[in-house]
């Protein structure tokens, strides 16, 4: 399964903490997640519960940590029903590419480990 999504907003713009100390997804993060969920509806989703390999290609114009997009990405894929739980991701590979701003995106490929 190969999926192309827009690049999520920066990690510090994704999550906030309320006055009780609980984490929540900020407005920009929710907007990206909703957009990604709509894009995922066009794919056959398997709700896998077997060991998986996930390859992520991050196309960014900024100086950005490789793992800054992983939390929201994995949570969104689980919410969409791609897999039962992100526990099932046994192999994870991230490649980063420097591009101009209009070309920013995230490409995810998920396969069952044989």
C-alpha positions in Angstrom: 0.0 0.0 0.0 1.5 3.4 -1.1 0.0 6.6 0.1 0.9 10.2 -0.7 -0.1 12.9 1.8 0.7 16.6 2.4 3.5 17.2 4.9 2.2 17.6 8.5 2.8 20.9 10.3 5.8 21.2 12.6 5.7 19.1 15.7 5.4 22.1 18.1 2.3 23.2 16.2 0.7 19.8 16.4 0.1 19.2 20.1 -0.8 21.3 23.1 -1.3 20.7 26.8 -4.4 21.8 28.6 -4.5 23.2 32.1 -4.9 19.7 33.6 -1.8 18.4 31.8 -3.6 16.3 29.2 -2.3 16.4 25.6 -4.5 17.4 22.7 -4.1 18.0 18.9 -4.1 21.7 18.1 -6.3 23.1 15.3 -3.6 22.9 12.6 -2.9 19.3 13.6 -6.6 18.4 13.4 -6.9 20.1 10.0 -3.9 18.0 8.7 -5.4 14.8 10.2 -8.8 15.4 8.7 -7.3 16.1 5.3 -5.2 12.9 5.6 -8.2 10.8 6.6 -10.1 12.0 3.5 -7.2 11.1 1.3 -7.0 7.7 2.9 -10.6 6.9 2.2 -9.7 6.5 -1.5 -7.5 3.5 -0.6 -8.3 -0.1 0.3 -7.6 -0.2 4.1 -6.8 -3.5 5.6 -6.8 -3.0 9.4 -3.7 -5.2 9.6 -2.8 -6.9 12.8 0.4 -8.6 11.6 4.0 -7.4 11.6 4.4 -4.5 9.1 7.2 -2.7 7.3 6.7 1.1 6.9 8.8 3.3 4.6 8.4 7.0 4.9 9.7 9.6 2.4 9.7 13.1 3.8 10.0 15.8 1.2 10.7 19.1 3.1 12.2 22.5 2.5 13.0 23.1 6.2 15.7 21.8 8.6 13.5 19.1 10.1 14.1 16.1 12.3 13.2 12.8 10.7 10.9 11.7 13.4 8.9 14.9 13.7 6.1 13.7 11.5 5.9 10.1 12.7 3.6 10.5 15.7 0.7 12.2 13.9 1.2 10.0 10.8 1.1 6.7 12.8 -1.9 7.9 14.8 -3.8 9.0 11.7 -3.1 5.7 9.9 -4.4 3.8 12.9 -7.5 6.0 13.1 -8.1 5.4 9.4 -8.0 1.7 9.8 -4.8 0.9 8.0 -3.6 -1.2 10.9 -5.1 -2.2 14.2 -2.4 -0.6 16.3 1.0 1.1 15.5 2.5 -1.6 17.7 2.5 -3.8 14.5 5.1 -1.6 12.8 8.2 -3.8 13.2 10.4 -2.2 10.6 10.5 1.6 10.0 12.7 3.4 7.4 12.7 7.1 6.9 14.3 8.9 3.9 14.4 12.7 3.8 14.6 14.8 0.6 15.2 18.6 0.4 12.7 20.2 -1.9 11.1 23.6 -2.6 8.1 24.5 -0.5 5.4 23.7 -3.1 6.8 20.2 -3.5 6.6 19.3 0.3 4.8 16.0 0.9 4.9 12.7 2.8 5.0 9.4 1.0 4.2 6.2 3.0 4.5 2.6 1.9 3.3 -0.1 4.1 3.7 -3.9 3.5 3.3 -7.1 5.5 6.6 -8.6 6.6 6.7 -12.1 5.1 
